[in-house]
Amino acid sequence: MGIPTEVDHDVIVLGLGGMGSAAAYHLAARGLSVLGLERFGVAHDRGSSHGGSRIIRQSYFEDPAYVPLLLRSYELWEKLKRDSGFDVYSITGGLFIGPEESTTFAGSLQSSETWGLDHEVLTAREVHQRFPAFEPGDRQMALFEQLAGFARPELTVQAHIRLAEQAGAELHFGEPVLSWSCDDDGASVVTAATTHRASHLVICPGAWAPELLSDIGVPIRIERQVMYWIDSIAGSAPMAGGPIYIHENERIEQIYGFPAIDGPRGGAKAAFFRKGTDCTPDTIDRVVHPDEKAAMLERVGELLPGLTGDVLDAATCMYSTTPDEHFVVARHPWFDRVNVACGFSGHGFKFVPVIGEILADLVIDGRTDHPIGLFDPGRLLQ
């Protein structure tokens, strides 16, 4: 695809969080002139790519169609770790626990069986015998995935930023985007500092999607979510060295959590998977209130009765959720020179490396061999 001579860059990447930093790296690594624009600093805590850890897993209860992308993403996680020298991910094993008919257990089992993934099915008693800190209900089952673990979101962004700059990308931080437009010759992006021109535009807006992609017409709900780091009760089974987990109870409430990956005094992180309140990036309440902490301790205590000590720390983040909770990754429906990646609905970070690769494919080739039909925004416009 030709690059007009009157533009300043081959491609502008709007947003340098998880997805945007990966896109900037993959585009620059393939030899394109890349300008990246970010309203905040590197690996900031104002959006969706912070909080110290994100679960990675392959036995995907959301839909078996995600698994091929996860297999490639795992390859790229390892490459990112090797090329950057940053410890961007770790394997701990993972437990996906719930009643036998629950989405968390049955969906994980379906993906594992569909794609031939290594897994074990455990009863509640077997879970407790192997991992004494966990006490699932008697009717609950668990799928154990040895290859599950966690990614470090801040380190991941920093690693992609470093590699992008080493590959020649020009990255601007603290430069908010005010608007963008597209014509036959390329794209224009107006920022608080100036106007930039490029042949192509990649938009990875995170929680700013309703503002920057309103023309697409895809309804994306921005939700305030809270992450907690909880102390263990003195004398209880330690949380260090255990697996990540997702737990669904009989009330269809999902929580997720991690071992104490930063040492015992760092606490063990836990959160509700979907218990958010509507917000915008400008109106989000960054204060975590006592009743929220009490609700988290009560809920996590159903599975981990020893993990109900003090809340050592808490922080907010934002989910950008589509109506069907699947992503939007596609060429813009009205502009051939614009590609978008948004609406990651609280389960997207594990895909960061492969989304960067997909966006580079779309810019350079106009297509990708990766299966992204599920992410076509047209599904939400019918």
C-alpha positions in Angstrom: 0.0 0.0 0.0 1.6 3.2 -1.1 2.8 5.9 1.3 2.0 9.5 0.1 5.1 11.8 0.1 3.3 14.7 1.8 2.8 12.9 5.1 5.2 13.0 8.0 5.1 9.3 9.0 3.9 6.0 7.6 1.6 5.4 10.5 0.4 7.2 13.7 -0.5 5.0 16.7 -3.0 6.8 18.9 -2.7 5.5 22.5 0.4 3.8 23.9 -1.1 1.6 26.6 -1.0 -2.2 26.3 -2.3 -2.5 22.7 -0.9 0.7 21.3 2.6 0.1 22.6 2.6 -3.4 21.1 1.3 -2.0 17.8 4.0 0.7 17.7 6.7 -2.0 18.3 5.4 -4.4 15.6 5.0 -1.7 13.0 8.4 -0.2 13.7 10.1 -3.6 13.7 8.7 -4.1 10.2 10.4 -1.0 9.0 7.6 1.6 9.0 8.0 5.1 10.2 5.9 5.2 13.4 4.7 8.1 15.5 3.1 7.2 18.8 0.9 9.6 20.8 -0.1 9.2 24.4 -1.8 11.7 26.7 -0.1 10.5 29.8 3.3 9.1 30.6 4.9 5.6 30.0 2.9 2.8 31.7 0.6 5.2 33.5 -2.1 4.2 36.0 -5.0 6.2 34.6 -6.4 3.6 32.2 -6.5 -0.2 31.9 -2.8 -1.3 31.7 -1.7 -1.1 35.3 -2.1 -2.9 38.7 1.0 -5.1 38.7 -0.5 -8.3 37.2 -3.0 -9.7 34.6 -4.0 -13.3 34.2 -2.8 -15.2 31.2 -4.5 -18.5 30.3 -5.3 -20.8 27.3 -8.4 -22.8 28.4 -10.6 -19.9 27.5 -14.1 -20.0 28.9 -15.2 -16.9 26.9 -15.1 -18.7 23.6 -12.9 -21.5 22.1 -12.4 -19.2 19.1 -9.9 -17.3 21.1 -7.5 -20.2 21.6 -5.5 -19.9 18.4 -4.8 -16.3 19.2 -3.7 -17.3 22.7 -1.3 -19.9 21.4 0.4 -17.3 19.2 0.3 -14.7 22.0 2.2 -17.2 24.3 4.9 -17.4 21.6 5.1 -13.6 21.5 5.2 -13.3 25.3 8.3 -15.4 25.3 9.8 -13.4 22.4 9.1 -10.1 24.2 10.7 -11.5 27.4 13.8 -12.6 25.5 14.2 -9.5 23.3 13.5 -6.9 26.0 15.2 -8.6 29.0 12.1 -7.7 31.1 10.4 -10.4 33.2 7.0 -9.6 31.5 5.2 -12.9 32.3 5.4 -15.9 34.7 3.8 -19.3 34.7 2.1 -20.4 38.0 -0.6 -22.8 36.9 -4.3 -21.8 37.1 -7.5 -23.0 38.7 -10.9 -22.3 37.1 -13.4 -23.2 39.7 -17.2 -23.3 39.8 -20.3 -25.5 39.8 -20.1 -28.2 37.1 -22.4 -26.3 34.8 -20.8 -22.9 35.4 -19.2 -20.8 32.6 -15.9 -20.7 34.4 -15.5 -24.5 34.7 -17.6 -25.8 31.8 -16.3 -23.1 29.4 -12.7 -23.8 30.3 -13.2 -27.5 29.9 -14.8 -27.0 26.5 -11.9 -24.9 25.2 -9.4 -27.4 26.5 -11.1 -30.3 24.9 -11.8 -28.6 21.6 -8.1 -27.6 21.2 -6.4 -30.6 22.9 -4.9 -28.4 25.7 -3.2 -30.1 28.6 -5.5 -29.9 31.6 -6.7 -31.7 34.7 -10.2 -31.9 36.2 -10.3 -31.7 40.0 -13.0 -32.2 42.6 -13.3 -29.6 45.4 -11.6 -32.1 47.7 -8.7 -32.6 45.2 -8.2 -28.9 44.9 -7.9 -28.5 48.7 -5.5 -31.4 48.9 -3.2 -30.0 46.3 -3.6 -26.3 47.2 -4.6 -26.2 50.9 -5.4 -22.4 50.9 -8.4 -23.1 48.6 -11.6 -24.5 50.0 -14.2 -24.7 47.1 -17.8 -25.7 47.9 -18.6 -29.4 47.8 -20.5 -29.1 44.5 -17.8 -27.2 42.7 -15.3 -28.5 40.2 -12.0 -27.1 38.9 -10.0 -27.2 35.7 -6.3 -26.9 36.4 -4.2 -25.5 33.6 -0.4 -25.9 34.1 0.4 -23.1 31.6 -1.7 -20.4 33.1 0.0 -17.5 34.9 0.3 -13.8 34.9 1.7 -10.9 32.9 3.1 -7.7 34.3 1.2 -4.9 32.6 3.5 -2.0 33.4 6.6 -4.0 32.4 4.9 -5.2 29.2 4.2 -1.6 28.2 7.7 -0.5 29.1 9.2 -3.4 27.1 7.2 -2.6 24.0 8.0 1.1 24.3 11.7 0.3 24.6 11.8 -2.1 21.6 9.7 0.3 19.5 12.1 3.2 20.1 15.0 0.9 19.4 13.4 0.1 16.1 13.1 3.8 15.2 9.6 4.8 16.4 9.1 8.4 17.5 6.9 8.3 20.7 5.4 11.4 22.3 4.1 11.3 25.8 2.0 13.9 27.5 0.5 14.9 24.2 -3.3 14.5 24.3 -5.2 13.9 21.1 -8.0 16.3 20.4 -9.4 15.0 17.2 -8.5 13.0 14.1 -9.7 12.9 10.5 -9.0 11.0 7.3 -8.9 11.8 3.6 -7.8 10.1 0.4 -4.1 10.9 1.1 -3.9 9.9 4.7 -4.9 10.8 8.3 -4.5 13.9 10.3 -4.3 13.9 14.1 -4.8 17.2 16.0 -3.1 17.2 19.5 -2.7 19.8 22.2 0.7 20.6 20.6 0.3 20.4 16.8 -1.2 18.6 13.9 0.4 15.3 12.6 0.0 13.7 9.3 0.5 10.0 8.3 -0.5 7.6 5.6 -2.3 5.3 8.1 -3.7 5.6 11.6 -4.1 3.0 14.3 -6.4 3.9 17.2 -6.0 2.0 20.5 -8.0 4.3 22.8 -8.8 2.1 25.8 -11.4 3.9 27.9 -11.4 6.9 25.6 -13.1 4.8 22.8 -16.5 6.4 23.2 -14.9 9.8 22.7 -12.5 9.0 19.8 -14.5 6.3 18.0 -18.0 7.7 18.3 -18.4 7.6 14.5 -18.3 3.8 14.4 -21.5 3.6 16.4 -20.3 0.6 18.5 -21.7 0.9 22.1 -18.8 0.6 24.5 -19.6 0.9 28.2 -16.8 2.2 30.4 -16.8 0.6 33.9 -15.0 1.4 37.1 -13.4 -1.7 38.5 -11.4 -2.1 41.7 -8.3 -4.3 42.5 -7.4 -5.3 46.0 -4.2 -6.5 47.7 -5.2 -8.6 50.7 -3.2 -9.8 53.7 -3.4 -13.4 54.9 -4.7 -14.1 58.4 -1.8 -15.0 60.7 -1.2 -18.7 60.7 -3.3 -19.4 57.6 -2.0 -21.3 54.5 0.4 -19.1 52.6 -0.5 -17.6 49.3 3.0 -17.4 47.9 3.8 -19.8 45.1 0.3 -20.9 44.4 -1.8 -20.7 41.2 -3.8 -17.9 39.7 -7.5 -18.5 39.9 -10.9 -17.6 38.7 -13.9 -18.6 40.9 -17.6 -18.6 40.1 -20.0 -19.3 42.9 -23.6 -20.5 42.8 -24.8 -16.8 42.6 -22.8 -16.5 39.3 -20.4 -14.1 40.8 -16.9 -14.3 39.4 -13.7 -13.3 41.2 -10.1 -13.7 40.1 -6.8 -13.6 41.9 -3.1 -14.2 42.2 -0.6 -15.6 44.6 1.4 -13.1 46.6 3.7 -12.4 43.7 5.5 -9.5 45.4 6.2 -11.3 48.6 3.9 -11.8 51.7 3.9 -8.2 52.7 2.7 -7.2 49.2 -0.5 -9.1 49.7 -2.4 -11.3 47.3 -4.3 -9.5 44.6 -8.0 -10.3 44.1 -10.9 -8.6 42.4 -14.4 -9.1 41.2 -14.3 -10.0 37.5 -17.5 -8.1 36.6 -18.9 -5.9 39.3 -18.3 -2.4 37.9 -20.1 0.9 37.8 -20.5 3.2 34.8 -18.0 6.0 34.5 -15.9 8.0 32.1 -12.2 8.7 32.3 -13.0 12.1 33.6 -15.7 11.1 36.2 -14.2 7.8 37.6 -14.1 7.7 41.4 -10.6 6.8 42.3 -11.4 6.4 46.0 -11.9 2.8 47.2 -14.6 2.9 49.9 -14.8 0.8 53.1 -18.0 -1.0 52.0 -16.3 -2.1 48.7 -13.4 -3.5 50.7 -15.8 -5.4 53.0 -17.6 -6.9 50.1 -14.4 -8.1 48.5 -13.2 -9.7 51.8 -16.5 -11.5 52.2 -16.5 -12.8 48.7 -12.9 -14.0 48.5 -13.4 -15.6 51.9 -15.8 -18.1 50.3 -12.9 -19.7 48.5 -9.8 -18.6 50.5 -10.8 -18.3 54.1 -7.3 -17.5 55.1 -7.2 -14.5 52.8 -9.4 -12.2 54.8 -6.9 -10.0 56.7 -6.4 -6.3 56.1 -6.7 -4.8 52.6 -3.2 -3.6 52.2 -3.8 -1.6 49.1 -6.5 -1.0 46.5 -6.6 0.7 43.1 -9.2 1.5 40.4 -9.0 0.7 36.7 -11.4 0.8 33.8 -13.0 -1.9 31.6 -14.2 -0.9 28.1 -16.9 -3.4 27.5 -18.9 -4.2 24.3 -22.4 -5.6 24.6 -21.3 -9.2 23.8 -18.0 -8.8 25.7 -15.9 -9.6 22.6 -13.2 -7.3 21.2 -13.3 -4.8 18.3 -10.2 -5.3 16.2 -10.7 -4.3 12.5 -10.3 -1.8 9.8 -12.5 1.2 10.4 -15.8 0.7 8.6 -15.6 4.0 6.8 -11.9 4.7 6.4 -9.5 2.2 4.7 -6.5 3.9 6.2 -7.7 3.6 9.8 -7.5 0.4 12.0 -9.0 0.2 15.5 -8.5 -2.0 18.5 -10.8 -1.4 21.5 -13.5 -2.8 23.7 -11.3 -5.4 25.4 -14.0 -6.0 28.0 -11.8 -6.8 31.0 -10.1 -9.9 29.4 -7.9 -8.5 26.7 -4.4 -7.9 28.2 -3.2 -11.5 27.7 -3.6 -10.8 23.9 -1.5 -7.7 23.9 1.4 -9.1 21.9 -0.7 -10.8 19.2 -3.0 -7.7 18.9 0.1 -5.7 18.1 1.0 -8.2 15.4 -2.5 -8.2 14.0 -2.6 -4.4 13.7 0.7 -4.4 11.9 -0.7 -7.0 9.5 -3.8 -4.8 8.8 -1.7 -1.7 8.2 0.9 -3.3 5.9 -1.2 -6.0 4.1 -4.7 -4.8 4.6 -5.5 -8.3 6.1 -4.2 -10.8 8.6 -4.0 -14.6 8.7 -5.1 -14.5 12.4 -8.8 -15.4 13.0 -10.4 -12.1 13.9 -13.9 -12.4 12.4 -15.3 -12.5 15.9 -14.0 -9.0 16.5 -15.7 -7.3 13.5 -17.6 -4.3 14.7 -20.3 -5.0 12.1 -21.7 -7.6 14.5 -22.8 -4.9 16.9 -24.3 -2.6 14.3 -27.0 -4.9 12.9 
